């Protein structure tokens, strides 16, 4: 990045039917809180449209990433279990393989380019699957409660313990209460990832890739609370 230039932060979006004014049609959508957090942290958000209409992974992902200073992978529907060699659980929903392929291509390009990556909720799962890990497809089956997602579209407060000395703890300290809305989570950890945060029930809530300059994934939603700490760390790392 040119010195003095505002960092350009790519933020993924996804296709969904949407309604605004008199219109109802497929749209590329994203909760505006992601953009507000990037902007409030000193970055310039750039929405990355999904390439699903072209049949999955965008062959221009390398070109897209080449103009970015950082990347945010956002939350959303479940990853296709075929991506990690699993059979779909009855509770697995919102699967869109084209989105999976597109975001994996963007992530792969970002890791090769060594630009900072902040992976949020589904984004952490994309990171883990790309690195060869697997997912728990329905968290209540494992932990025996629905606290990580009280209901679809709802957030639950979760206390997390954060390992000292990592990027996550430098940004947030060694404990935090965060907003979660996920019914899936990391099972087998991807190659090179290190667990940096857990919930009281032992569920992985944060992971980092120490071989990269800045790759941080969290299972919670900092944008829900306008918690800028991780976004600020991302932007600083891109300077």
DRENLODREN-490500 format. One line per field, with one value per residue: residue number from 1; x negated, y negated, z negated of N, C-alpha, C in turn. Coordinates in nm, 3 decimals. Layout:
BEGIN
n = (NUM | ...);
n_x = (X | ...);
n_y = (Y | ...);
n_z = (Z | ...);
ca_x = (X | ...);
ca_y = (Y | ...);
ca_z = (Z | ...);
c_x = (X | ...);
c_y = (Y | ...);
c_z = (Z | ...);
***
This chain:
BEGIN
n = (1 | 2 | 3 | 4 | 5 | 6 | 7 | 8 | 9 | 10 | 11 | 12 | 13 | 14 | 15 | 16 | 17 | 18 | 19 | 20 | 21 | 22 | 23 | 24 | 25 | 26 | 27 | 28 | 29 | 30 | 31 | 32 | 33 | 34 | 35 | 36 | 37 | 38 | 39 | 40 | 41 | 42 | 43 | 44 | 45 | 46 | 47 | 48 | 49 | 50 | 51 | 52 | 53 | 54 | 55 | 56 | 57 | 58 | 59 | 60 | 61 | 62 | 63 | 64 | 65 | 66 | 67 | 68 | 69 | 70 | 71 | 72 | 73 | 74 | 75 | 76 | 77 | 78 | 79 | 80 | 81 | 82 | 83 | 84 | 85 | 86 | 87 | 88 | 89 | 90 | 91 | 92 | 93 | 94 | 95 | 96 | 97 | 98 | 99 | 100 | 101 | 102 | 103 | 104 | 105 | 106 | 107 | 108 | 109 | 110 | 111 | 112 | 113 | 114 | 115 | 116 | 117 | 118 | 119 | 120 | 121 | 122 | 123 | 124 | 125 | 126 | 127 | 128 | 129 | 130 | 131 | 132 | 133 | 134 | 135 | 136 | 137 | 138 | 139 | 140 | 141 | 142 | 143 | 144 | 145 | 146 | 147 | 148 | 149 | 150 | 151 | 152 | 153 | 154 | 155 | 156 | 157 | 158 | 159 | 160 | 161 | 162 | 163 | 164 | 165 | 166 | 167 | 168 | 169 | 170 | 171 | 172 | 173 | 174 | 175 | 176 | 177 | 178 | 179 | 180 | 181 | 182 | 183 | 184 | 185 | 186 | 187 | 188 | 189 | 190 | 191 | 192 | 193 | 194 | 195 | 196 | 197 | 198 | 199 | 200 | 201 | 202 | 203 | 204 | 205 | 206 | 207 | 208 | 209 | 210 | 211 | 212 | 213 | 214 | 215 | 216 | 217 | 218 | 219 | 220 | 221 | 222 | 223 | 224 | 225 | 226 | 227 | 228 | 229 | 230 | 231 | 232 | 233 | 234 | 235 | 236 | 237 | 238 | 239);
n_x = (-0.083 | -0.050 | -0.220 | -0.038 | 0.199 | 0.545 | 0.623 | 0.746 | 1.007 | 1.129 | 1.453 | 1.649 | 1.956 | 2.292 | 2.529 | 2.878 | 3.233 | 3.395 | 3.575 | 3.659 | 3.798 | 4.023 | 3.919 | 3.835 | 3.603 | 3.322 | 3.019 | 2.692 | 2.588 | 2.522 | 2.486 | 2.484 | 2.331 | 2.080 | 1.943 | 1.954 | 1.792 | 1.540 | 1.495 | 1.504 | 1.277 | 1.073 | 1.033 | 1.107 | 1.393 | 1.450 | 1.690 | 1.714 | 1.847 | 2.045 | 1.950 | 2.122 | 2.298 | 2.140 | 2.071 | 1.942 | 1.622 | 1.433 | 1.231 | 1.078 | 0.990 | 0.731 | 0.657 | 0.845 | 0.772 | 0.523 | 0.548 | 0.624 | 0.575 | 0.640 | 0.857 | 1.190 | 1.373 | 1.705 | 1.995 | 2.261 | 2.450 | 2.431 | 2.135 | 2.086 | 2.093 | 1.955 | 1.722 | 1.548 | 1.549 | 1.776 | 2.100 | 2.414 | 2.566 | 2.894 | 2.960 | 2.802 | 2.790 | 2.873 | 2.677 | 2.448 | 2.271 | 2.139 | 2.083 | 1.911 | 1.692 | 1.612 | 1.536 | 1.334 | 1.149 | 1.086 | 0.978 | 0.756 | 0.602 | 0.555 | 0.401 | 0.175 | 0.085 | 0.022 | 0.174 | 0.350 | 0.605 | 0.929 | 1.143 | 1.473 | 1.706 | 1.880 | 1.669 | 1.439 | 1.484 | 1.464 | 1.192 | 1.081 | 1.171 | 1.054 | 0.790 | 0.782 | 0.928 | 1.215 | 1.572 | 1.798 | 2.123 | 2.362 | 2.379 | 2.527 | 2.558 | 2.310 | 2.237 | 2.461 | 2.639 | 2.808 | 2.682 | 2.496 | 2.631 | 2.921 | 3.158 | 3.236 | 3.093 | 3.064 | 2.866 | 2.643 | 2.499 | 2.168 | 1.912 | 1.569 | 1.249 | 0.924 | 0.620 | 0.309 | 0.067 | 0.115 | 0.235 | 0.507 | 0.544 | 0.387 | 0.540 | 0.783 | 0.752 | 0.747 | 0.991 | 1.338 | 1.675 | 1.884 | 2.082 | 2.258 | 2.374 | 2.405 | 2.440 | 2.269 | 1.924 | 1.564 | 1.424 | 1.206 | 0.896 | 0.764 | 0.467 | 0.184 | 0.322 | 0.383 | 0.545 | 0.691 | 0.890 | 1.155 | 1.485 | 1.666 | 1.768 | 1.580 | 1.578 | 1.425 | 1.356 | 1.193 | 0.918 | 0.587 | 0.345 | 0.030 | -0.182 | -0.136 | -0.137 | 0.090 | 0.360 | 0.657 | 0.921 | 1.254 | 1.529 | 1.739 | 1.940 | 1.812 | 1.896 | 2.164 | 2.186 | 2.059 | 1.792 | 1.482 | 1.225 | 1.089 | 1.117 | 0.975 | 0.720 | 0.681 | 0.678 | 0.459 | 0.257 | 0.249 | 0.126);
n_y = (0.118 | -0.224 | -0.474 | -0.669 | -0.637 | -0.549 | -0.234 | 0.021 | 0.230 | 0.533 | 0.671 | 0.950 | 1.038 | 1.169 | 1.359 | 1.307 | 1.316 | 1.006 | 0.722 | 0.393 | 0.073 | 0.062 | 0.287 | 0.631 | 0.867 | 1.080 | 1.005 | 0.869 | 0.886 | 0.752 | 0.711 | 0.380 | 0.315 | 0.439 | 0.284 | 0.036 | 0.084 | 0.133 | -0.116 | -0.290 | -0.209 | -0.311 | -0.214 | -0.173 | -0.040 | 0.210 | 0.356 | 0.690 | 0.842 | 1.141 | 1.415 | 1.597 | 1.614 | 1.669 | 1.921 | 2.019 | 2.037 | 1.747 | 1.678 | 1.455 | 1.398 | 1.363 | 1.127 | 0.953 | 0.956 | 0.847 | 0.571 | 0.509 | 0.419 | 0.558 | 0.826 | 0.916 | 1.188 | 1.271 | 1.358 | 1.610 | 1.857 | 2.222 | 2.412 | 2.624 | 2.958 | 3.143 | 3.018 | 3.074 | 3.344 | 3.467 | 3.603 | 3.443 | 3.304 | 3.320 | 3.066 | 2.889 | 2.604 | 2.347 | 2.384 | 2.305 | 2.386 | 2.250 | 2.004 | 2.093 | 2.187 | 1.950 | 1.782 | 1.934 | 1.922 | 1.647 | 1.630 | 1.804 | 1.661 | 1.430 | 1.529 | 1.615 | 1.370 | 1.256 | 1.065 | 0.902 | 1.089 | 1.105 | 1.326 | 1.396 | 1.570 | 1.771 | 1.718 | 1.795 | 2.067 | 2.119 | 2.061 | 2.265 | 2.499 | 2.465 | 2.505 | 2.772 | 2.867 | 2.983 | 2.960 | 2.928 | 3.006 | 2.945 | 2.774 | 2.793 | 3.072 | 3.149 | 2.993 | 2.981 | 2.772 | 2.468 | 2.223 | 2.089 | 2.010 | 1.893 | 1.889 | 1.909 | 1.636 | 1.494 | 1.364 | 1.479 | 1.410 | 1.493 | 1.598 | 1.579 | 1.730 | 1.618 | 1.700 | 1.591 | 1.366 | 1.385 | 1.249 | 1.203 | 1.178 | 0.956 | 0.762 | 0.779 | 0.856 | 1.107 | 1.220 | 1.204 | 1.096 | 1.193 | 1.167 | 1.429 | 1.624 | 1.899 | 2.229 | 2.415 | 2.522 | 2.534 | 2.854 | 3.080 | 2.926 | 2.707 | 2.733 | 2.582 | 2.391 | 2.236 | 2.271 | 1.999 | 1.900 | 2.001 | 2.113 | 2.150 | 2.412 | 2.547 | 2.522 | 2.421 | 2.088 | 1.902 | 1.867 | 1.867 | 1.811 | 1.862 | 1.865 | 1.670 | 1.310 | 1.170 | 1.333 | 1.385 | 1.552 | 1.554 | 1.697 | 1.553 | 1.247 | 0.956 | 0.727 | 0.703 | 0.579 | 0.348 | 0.361 | 0.254 | 0.348 | 0.573 | 0.508 | 0.270 | 0.369 | 0.523 | 0.322 | 0.168 | 0.356 | 0.368 | 0.145);
n_z = (0.000 | 0.079 | -0.102 | -0.330 | -0.198 | -0.216 | -0.344 | -0.129 | -0.173 | -0.099 | -0.110 | -0.138 | 0.035 | 0.079 | 0.275 | 0.267 | 0.244 | 0.228 | 0.096 | 0.171 | 0.158 | 0.429 | 0.537 | 0.584 | 0.598 | 0.700 | 0.530 | 0.456 | 0.137 | -0.195 | -0.542 | -0.659 | -0.874 | -0.866 | -0.676 | -0.800 | -1.022 | -0.905 | -0.781 | -1.004 | -1.128 | -0.984 | -0.729 | -0.375 | -0.264 | -0.018 | 0.166 | 0.260 | 0.523 | 0.554 | 0.763 | 0.865 | 1.076 | 1.287 | 1.263 | 1.027 | 0.872 | 0.903 | 1.171 | 1.176 | 0.925 | 0.827 | 0.957 | 0.845 | 0.572 | 0.595 | 0.595 | 0.344 | -0.003 | -0.225 | -0.343 | -0.422 | -0.524 | -0.538 | -0.747 | -0.707 | -0.520 | -0.554 | -0.476 | -0.195 | -0.280 | -0.126 | -0.062 | -0.265 | -0.277 | -0.395 | -0.482 | -0.440 | -0.730 | -0.878 | -0.977 | -0.838 | -0.635 | -0.391 | -0.200 | 0.054 | 0.307 | 0.508 | 0.390 | 0.188 | 0.343 | 0.467 | 0.248 | 0.134 | 0.341 | 0.335 | 0.077 | 0.101 | 0.287 | 0.138 | -0.074 | 0.065 | 0.156 | -0.079 | -0.219 | -0.489 | -0.658 | -0.785 | -0.921 | -0.964 | -1.154 | -0.947 | -0.777 | -0.922 | -0.919 | -0.644 | -0.611 | -0.773 | -0.642 | -0.390 | -0.457 | -0.502 | -0.717 | -0.914 | -0.988 | -1.266 | -1.215 | -1.345 | -1.619 | -1.872 | -1.896 | -1.982 | -2.209 | -2.363 | -2.404 | -2.294 | -2.301 | -2.141 | -1.919 | -1.968 | -1.818 | -1.466 | -1.301 | -1.533 | -1.804 | -2.056 | -2.377 | -2.448 | -2.661 | -2.608 | -2.631 | -2.573 | -2.425 | -2.554 | -2.404 | -2.132 | -1.816 | -1.846 | -2.125 | -2.169 | -2.056 | -2.196 | -2.460 | -2.725 | -2.771 | -2.684 | -2.627 | -2.377 | -2.072 | -1.940 | -1.662 | -1.551 | -1.427 | -1.347 | -1.364 | -1.410 | -1.374 | -1.319 | -1.316 | -1.069 | -0.861 | -0.996 | -1.140 | -1.459 | -1.765 | -1.926 | -2.086 | -2.301 | -2.389 | -2.705 | -2.696 | -2.558 | -2.285 | -1.980 | -1.929 | -1.816 | -1.589 | -1.449 | -1.188 | -1.214 | -1.034 | -0.852 | -0.799 | -0.907 | -0.982 | -1.105 | -1.257 | -1.378 | -1.553 | -1.632 | -1.601 | -1.556 | -1.425 | -1.482 | -1.728 | -1.676 | -1.745 | -1.719 | -1.745 | -1.626 | -1.358 | -1.349 | -1.406 | -1.179 | -0.976 | -1.060 | -1.020 | -0.750 | -0.665);
ca_x = (0.000 | -0.123 | -0.218 | 0.059 | 0.323 | 0.640 | 0.623 | 0.863 | 1.041 | 1.233 | 1.551 | 1.730 | 2.101 | 2.354 | 2.655 | 2.998 | 3.351 | 3.408 | 3.683 | 3.637 | 3.897 | 4.116 | 3.843 | 3.803 | 3.523 | 3.193 | 2.926 | 2.570 | 2.624 | 2.429 | 2.522 | 2.402 | 2.243 | 1.944 | 1.885 | 1.937 | 1.677 | 1.419 | 1.476 | 1.474 | 1.142 | 0.975 | 1.021 | 1.207 | 1.451 | 1.482 | 1.775 | 1.673 | 1.970 | 2.030 | 1.935 | 2.199 | 2.362 | 2.044 | 2.046 | 1.859 | 1.500 | 1.399 | 1.093 | 1.006 | 0.968 | 0.595 | 0.660 | 0.921 | 0.692 | 0.403 | 0.573 | 0.667 | 0.479 | 0.686 | 0.978 | 1.280 | 1.468 | 1.817 | 2.080 | 2.362 | 2.499 | 2.337 | 2.048 | 2.120 | 2.013 | 1.868 | 1.592 | 1.460 | 1.566 | 1.878 | 2.239 | 2.491 | 2.648 | 3.028 | 2.968 | 2.720 | 2.881 | 2.816 | 2.558 | 2.432 | 2.137 | 2.073 | 2.026 | 1.795 | 1.579 | 1.568 | 1.466 | 1.210 | 1.055 | 1.040 | 0.891 | 0.629 | 0.526 | 0.512 | 0.291 | 0.055 | 0.040 | -0.014 | 0.246 | 0.421 | 0.738 | 1.015 | 1.246 | 1.577 | 1.807 | 1.862 | 1.536 | 1.345 | 1.508 | 1.404 | 1.048 | 1.048 | 1.193 | 0.951 | 0.663 | 0.793 | 1.001 | 1.354 | 1.665 | 1.913 | 2.234 | 2.469 | 2.314 | 2.600 | 2.532 | 2.181 | 2.224 | 2.582 | 2.720 | 2.818 | 2.637 | 2.418 | 2.730 | 3.050 | 3.255 | 3.181 | 3.098 | 3.050 | 2.732 | 2.634 | 2.373 | 2.079 | 1.783 | 1.460 | 1.114 | 0.833 | 0.482 | 0.221 | -0.047 | 0.154 | 0.294 | 0.641 | 0.535 | 0.331 | 0.649 | 0.903 | 0.726 | 0.751 | 1.128 | 1.436 | 1.811 | 1.904 | 2.213 | 2.247 | 2.492 | 2.355 | 2.475 | 2.157 | 1.797 | 1.448 | 1.404 | 1.062 | 0.833 | 0.693 | 0.321 | 0.117 | 0.401 | 0.366 | 0.663 | 0.656 | 1.001 | 1.255 | 1.600 | 1.660 | 1.798 | 1.466 | 1.590 | 1.327 | 1.418 | 1.096 | 0.799 | 0.495 | 0.247 | -0.093 | -0.276 | -0.101 | -0.153 | 0.213 | 0.478 | 0.730 | 1.059 | 1.336 | 1.658 | 1.841 | 1.970 | 1.778 | 1.971 | 2.296 | 2.174 | 1.968 | 1.665 | 1.386 | 1.088 | 1.029 | 1.112 | 0.863 | 0.597 | 0.672 | 0.640 | 0.321 | 0.169 | 0.244 | 0.056);
ca_y = (0.000 | -0.350 | -0.541 | -0.777 | -0.600 | -0.475 | -0.092 | 0.071 | 0.356 | 0.607 | 0.736 | 1.039 | 1.027 | 1.294 | 1.346 | 1.341 | 1.239 | 0.891 | 0.630 | 0.253 | -0.007 | 0.148 | 0.393 | 0.759 | 0.940 | 1.124 | 0.894 | 0.892 | 0.822 | 0.757 | 0.618 | 0.259 | 0.303 | 0.474 | 0.168 | -0.070 | 0.118 | 0.110 | -0.260 | -0.351 | -0.166 | -0.378 | -0.151 | -0.203 | 0.089 | 0.238 | 0.474 | 0.786 | 0.910 | 1.285 | 1.448 | 1.720 | 1.615 | 1.715 | 2.064 | 2.059 | 1.966 | 1.640 | 1.695 | 1.330 | 1.374 | 1.310 | 0.988 | 0.878 | 0.944 | 0.766 | 0.428 | 0.495 | 0.415 | 0.654 | 0.898 | 0.964 | 1.293 | 1.245 | 1.470 | 1.652 | 1.995 | 2.331 | 2.460 | 2.756 | 3.060 | 3.211 | 2.948 | 3.136 | 3.489 | 3.513 | 3.616 | 3.335 | 3.323 | 3.266 | 2.925 | 2.807 | 2.525 | 2.229 | 2.423 | 2.248 | 2.429 | 2.146 | 1.908 | 2.158 | 2.188 | 1.812 | 1.730 | 2.010 | 1.866 | 1.517 | 1.657 | 1.859 | 1.551 | 1.340 | 1.593 | 1.611 | 1.231 | 1.220 | 0.950 | 0.939 | 1.149 | 1.121 | 1.424 | 1.384 | 1.674 | 1.858 | 1.692 | 1.883 | 2.202 | 2.124 | 2.069 | 2.396 | 2.600 | 2.447 | 2.559 | 2.916 | 2.902 | 3.023 | 2.883 | 2.983 | 2.953 | 2.893 | 2.756 | 2.849 | 3.216 | 3.168 | 2.927 | 3.005 | 2.652 | 2.380 | 2.088 | 2.023 | 1.954 | 1.919 | 1.913 | 1.856 | 1.491 | 1.434 | 1.369 | 1.512 | 1.368 | 1.604 | 1.559 | 1.653 | 1.718 | 1.594 | 1.735 | 1.474 | 1.358 | 1.393 | 1.126 | 1.187 | 1.126 | 0.820 | 0.672 | 0.787 | 0.903 | 1.252 | 1.265 | 1.111 | 1.143 | 1.165 | 1.204 | 1.543 | 1.678 | 2.006 | 2.364 | 2.499 | 2.478 | 2.615 | 2.987 | 3.100 | 2.799 | 2.704 | 2.734 | 2.456 | 2.306 | 2.250 | 2.225 | 1.886 | 1.865 | 2.106 | 2.090 | 2.233 | 2.551 | 2.602 | 2.499 | 2.327 | 1.960 | 1.819 | 1.937 | 1.783 | 1.879 | 1.792 | 1.857 | 1.551 | 1.187 | 1.143 | 1.410 | 1.406 | 1.593 | 1.564 | 1.756 | 1.457 | 1.137 | 0.825 | 0.619 | 0.693 | 0.487 | 0.240 | 0.378 | 0.220 | 0.384 | 0.660 | 0.433 | 0.176 | 0.448 | 0.557 | 0.203 | 0.136 | 0.455 | 0.348 | 0.020);
ca_z = (0.000 | 0.083 | -0.231 | -0.338 | -0.131 | -0.298 | -0.303 | -0.058 | -0.238 | -0.030 | -0.197 | -0.055 | 0.031 | 0.123 | 0.349 | 0.191 | 0.281 | 0.139 | 0.127 | 0.136 | 0.230 | 0.502 | 0.604 | 0.520 | 0.697 | 0.647 | 0.507 | 0.379 | 0.010 | -0.306 | -0.650 | -0.647 | -0.991 | -0.825 | -0.609 | -0.900 | -1.106 | -0.827 | -0.763 | -1.134 | -1.167 | -0.899 | -0.598 | -0.273 | -0.226 | 0.122 | 0.173 | 0.361 | 0.565 | 0.577 | 0.906 | 0.883 | 1.206 | 1.387 | 1.242 | 0.915 | 0.837 | 0.996 | 1.217 | 1.160 | 0.782 | 0.808 | 0.999 | 0.746 | 0.451 | 0.624 | 0.569 | 0.206 | -0.112 | -0.326 | -0.304 | -0.526 | -0.487 | -0.628 | -0.786 | -0.612 | -0.522 | -0.578 | -0.368 | -0.141 | -0.348 | -0.031 | -0.061 | -0.364 | -0.273 | -0.489 | -0.439 | -0.503 | -0.849 | -0.853 | -1.014 | -0.750 | -0.550 | -0.327 | -0.126 | 0.187 | 0.344 | 0.587 | 0.296 | 0.126 | 0.438 | 0.489 | 0.131 | 0.122 | 0.439 | 0.283 | -0.038 | 0.150 | 0.348 | 0.030 | -0.148 | 0.150 | 0.162 | -0.217 | -0.272 | -0.611 | -0.644 | -0.903 | -0.883 | -1.066 | -1.162 | -0.830 | -0.723 | -0.992 | -0.870 | -0.510 | -0.634 | -0.825 | -0.537 | -0.287 | -0.508 | -0.520 | -0.837 | -0.903 | -1.070 | -1.337 | -1.137 | -1.431 | -1.748 | -1.988 | -1.909 | -2.048 | -2.339 | -2.440 | -2.426 | -2.178 | -2.338 | -2.036 | -1.827 | -2.034 | -1.711 | -1.341 | -1.293 | -1.666 | -1.862 | -2.198 | -2.439 | -2.486 | -2.720 | -2.548 | -2.686 | -2.461 | -2.458 | -2.554 | -2.313 | -1.992 | -1.761 | -1.903 | -2.262 | -2.163 | -2.019 | -2.279 | -2.594 | -2.744 | -2.785 | -2.628 | -2.603 | -2.235 | -2.017 | -1.850 | -1.595 | -1.464 | -1.468 | -1.306 | -1.422 | -1.373 | -1.432 | -1.302 | -1.283 | -0.943 | -0.867 | -1.026 | -1.228 | -1.603 | -1.839 | -2.011 | -2.174 | -2.322 | -2.476 | -2.826 | -2.665 | -2.485 | -2.141 | -1.924 | -1.892 | -1.745 | -1.539 | -1.371 | -1.102 | -1.250 | -0.922 | -0.774 | -0.877 | -0.982 | -0.945 | -1.230 | -1.240 | -1.499 | -1.528 | -1.672 | -1.508 | -1.614 | -1.357 | -1.543 | -1.840 | -1.634 | -1.816 | -1.614 | -1.780 | -1.525 | -1.233 | -1.362 | -1.392 | -1.036 | -0.900 | -1.095 | -0.961 | -0.605 | -0.636);
c_x = (-0.087 | -0.109 | -0.122 | 0.191 | 0.413 | 0.643 | 0.755 | 0.892 | 1.157 | 1.322 | 1.642 | 1.879 | 2.160 | 2.487 | 2.773 | 3.114 | 3.370 | 3.522 | 3.643 | 3.729 | 3.997 | 4.050 | 3.831 | 3.732 | 3.393 | 3.097 | 2.798 | 2.584 | 2.515 | 2.482 | 2.427 | 2.306 | 2.099 | 1.874 | 1.859 | 1.815 | 1.545 | 1.391 | 1.438 | 1.334 | 1.034 | 0.953 | 1.127 | 1.266 | 1.482 | 1.563 | 1.731 | 1.795 | 1.945 | 2.026 | 2.018 | 2.265 | 2.269 | 2.000 | 1.945 | 1.735 | 1.461 | 1.254 | 1.010 | 0.976 | 0.830 | 0.590 | 0.734 | 0.835 | 0.571 | 0.423 | 0.611 | 0.549 | 0.515 | 0.817 | 1.056 | 1.373 | 1.581 | 1.896 | 2.182 | 2.398 | 2.388 | 2.257 | 2.095 | 2.033 | 1.922 | 1.730 | 1.495 | 1.491 | 1.669 | 2.014 | 2.322 | 2.571 | 2.788 | 3.042 | 2.885 | 2.809 | 2.807 | 2.693 | 2.560 | 2.289 | 2.064 | 2.011 | 1.902 | 1.673 | 1.523 | 1.487 | 1.336 | 1.105 | 1.000 | 0.944 | 0.755 | 0.542 | 0.474 | 0.396 | 0.162 | -0.003 | -0.005 | 0.048 | 0.323 | 0.562 | 0.805 | 1.131 | 1.348 | 1.681 | 1.792 | 1.722 | 1.430 | 1.361 | 1.451 | 1.253 | 1.008 | 1.062 | 1.089 | 0.819 | 0.674 | 0.866 | 1.144 | 1.439 | 1.760 | 2.036 | 2.351 | 2.418 | 2.394 | 2.581 | 2.405 | 2.181 | 2.351 | 2.666 | 2.718 | 2.769 | 2.560 | 2.506 | 2.868 | 3.163 | 3.193 | 3.200 | 3.086 | 2.908 | 2.741 | 2.501 | 2.293 | 1.951 | 1.674 | 1.330 | 1.016 | 0.691 | 0.392 | 0.113 | -0.012 | 0.216 | 0.430 | 0.635 | 0.475 | 0.440 | 0.756 | 0.877 | 0.747 | 0.889 | 1.221 | 1.572 | 1.848 | 2.041 | 2.196 | 2.381 | 2.444 | 2.398 | 2.373 | 2.028 | 1.686 | 1.450 | 1.254 | 1.002 | 0.755 | 0.542 | 0.267 | 0.194 | 0.370 | 0.492 | 0.621 | 0.771 | 1.098 | 1.368 | 1.587 | 1.689 | 1.689 | 1.470 | 1.487 | 1.400 | 1.321 | 0.977 | 0.717 | 0.401 | 0.113 | -0.195 | -0.251 | -0.117 | -0.031 | 0.327 | 0.546 | 0.873 | 1.130 | 1.472 | 1.772 | 1.852 | 1.936 | 1.856 | 2.109 | 2.296 | 2.092 | 1.841 | 1.553 | 1.249 | 1.021 | 1.020 | 0.996 | 0.730 | 0.574 | 0.619 | 0.496 | 0.223 | 0.153 | 0.162 | -0.090);
c_y = (-0.124 | -0.422 | -0.659 | -0.746 | -0.524 | -0.330 | -0.051 | 0.213 | 0.421 | 0.680 | 0.821 | 1.009 | 1.159 | 1.265 | 1.389 | 1.259 | 1.128 | 0.801 | 0.491 | 0.168 | 0.085 | 0.273 | 0.517 | 0.844 | 0.989 | 1.006 | 0.946 | 0.815 | 0.839 | 0.665 | 0.499 | 0.243 | 0.343 | 0.352 | 0.056 | -0.042 | 0.095 | -0.039 | -0.329 | -0.316 | -0.226 | -0.315 | -0.201 | -0.070 | 0.097 | 0.366 | 0.563 | 0.866 | 1.058 | 1.314 | 1.569 | 1.728 | 1.663 | 1.858 | 2.097 | 1.974 | 1.866 | 1.657 | 1.569 | 1.300 | 1.315 | 1.163 | 0.900 | 0.852 | 0.853 | 0.618 | 0.403 | 0.484 | 0.512 | 0.715 | 0.936 | 1.068 | 1.290 | 1.373 | 1.505 | 1.799 | 2.097 | 2.367 | 2.598 | 2.861 | 3.138 | 3.146 | 3.008 | 3.284 | 3.544 | 3.525 | 3.509 | 3.382 | 3.267 | 3.117 | 2.833 | 2.735 | 2.408 | 2.258 | 2.360 | 2.278 | 2.325 | 2.039 | 1.967 | 2.149 | 2.048 | 1.760 | 1.805 | 1.957 | 1.732 | 1.537 | 1.709 | 1.751 | 1.456 | 1.399 | 1.592 | 1.469 | 1.179 | 1.088 | 0.993 | 0.990 | 1.154 | 1.208 | 1.433 | 1.494 | 1.775 | 1.841 | 1.777 | 2.026 | 2.221 | 2.140 | 2.209 | 2.505 | 2.588 | 2.510 | 2.707 | 2.961 | 2.943 | 2.943 | 2.974 | 2.922 | 2.904 | 2.891 | 2.813 | 2.999 | 3.243 | 3.115 | 2.939 | 2.883 | 2.565 | 2.239 | 2.015 | 1.966 | 1.984 | 1.950 | 1.860 | 1.704 | 1.419 | 1.454 | 1.404 | 1.463 | 1.488 | 1.545 | 1.644 | 1.626 | 1.714 | 1.622 | 1.612 | 1.483 | 1.363 | 1.262 | 1.098 | 1.128 | 0.986 | 0.718 | 0.665 | 0.825 | 1.053 | 1.306 | 1.159 | 1.178 | 1.099 | 1.212 | 1.315 | 1.575 | 1.783 | 2.142 | 2.466 | 2.440 | 2.570 | 2.747 | 3.017 | 2.970 | 2.811 | 2.693 | 2.594 | 2.364 | 2.339 | 2.196 | 2.113 | 1.839 | 1.983 | 2.052 | 2.178 | 2.381 | 2.618 | 2.577 | 2.396 | 2.202 | 1.867 | 1.903 | 1.840 | 1.871 | 1.811 | 1.782 | 1.734 | 1.427 | 1.155 | 1.222 | 1.450 | 1.444 | 1.603 | 1.619 | 1.662 | 1.343 | 1.002 | 0.710 | 0.599 | 0.589 | 0.363 | 0.242 | 0.364 | 0.282 | 0.473 | 0.591 | 0.333 | 0.250 | 0.486 | 0.438 | 0.163 | 0.231 | 0.437 | 0.227 | 0.045);
c_z = (0.000 | -0.050 | -0.228 | -0.272 | -0.228 | -0.252 | -0.238 | -0.108 | -0.163 | -0.129 | -0.110 | -0.071 | 0.080 | 0.192 | 0.261 | 0.247 | 0.179 | 0.187 | 0.083 | 0.223 | 0.299 | 0.560 | 0.518 | 0.624 | 0.633 | 0.637 | 0.443 | 0.250 | -0.095 | -0.415 | -0.652 | -0.765 | -0.959 | -0.764 | -0.709 | -0.987 | -1.032 | -0.815 | -0.894 | -1.183 | -1.077 | -0.764 | -0.502 | -0.227 | -0.077 | 0.126 | 0.289 | 0.404 | 0.586 | 0.726 | 0.943 | 1.020 | 1.316 | 1.358 | 1.136 | 0.898 | 0.946 | 1.041 | 1.201 | 1.014 | 0.756 | 0.848 | 0.899 | 0.623 | 0.472 | 0.596 | 0.423 | 0.111 | -0.224 | -0.278 | -0.429 | -0.465 | -0.587 | -0.658 | -0.679 | -0.627 | -0.538 | -0.454 | -0.324 | -0.210 | -0.255 | -0.025 | -0.162 | -0.381 | -0.367 | -0.420 | -0.509 | -0.625 | -0.818 | -0.885 | -0.926 | -0.649 | -0.488 | -0.244 | 0.014 | 0.231 | 0.427 | 0.497 | 0.228 | 0.218 | 0.458 | 0.371 | 0.105 | 0.219 | 0.392 | 0.166 | 0.008 | 0.210 | 0.241 | -0.049 | -0.066 | 0.155 | 0.026 | -0.261 | -0.396 | -0.581 | -0.780 | -0.860 | -0.995 | -1.049 | -1.048 | -0.771 | -0.789 | -0.944 | -0.729 | -0.523 | -0.678 | -0.719 | -0.427 | -0.328 | -0.545 | -0.644 | -0.809 | -1.000 | -1.148 | -1.269 | -1.220 | -1.575 | -1.866 | -2.005 | -1.989 | -2.190 | -2.424 | -2.471 | -2.300 | -2.203 | -2.231 | -1.925 | -1.886 | -1.935 | -1.582 | -1.334 | -1.425 | -1.718 | -2.011 | -2.254 | -2.486 | -2.547 | -2.657 | -2.624 | -2.570 | -2.506 | -2.453 | -2.448 | -2.166 | -1.946 | -1.824 | -2.043 | -2.264 | -2.130 | -2.127 | -2.424 | -2.603 | -2.774 | -2.728 | -2.625 | -2.463 | -2.191 | -1.914 | -1.785 | -1.497 | -1.517 | -1.415 | -1.362 | -1.374 | -1.448 | -1.427 | -1.250 | -1.153 | -0.963 | -0.894 | -1.118 | -1.375 | -1.670 | -1.935 | -2.100 | -2.182 | -2.409 | -2.600 | -2.800 | -2.583 | -2.336 | -2.095 | -1.877 | -1.819 | -1.703 | -1.456 | -1.290 | -1.123 | -1.137 | -0.835 | -0.861 | -0.963 | -0.921 | -1.075 | -1.196 | -1.373 | -1.461 | -1.563 | -1.570 | -1.571 | -1.551 | -1.419 | -1.654 | -1.806 | -1.717 | -1.713 | -1.635 | -1.675 | -1.390 | -1.235 | -1.348 | -1.247 | -0.956 | -0.932 | -1.028 | -0.811 | -0.566 | -0.599);
***
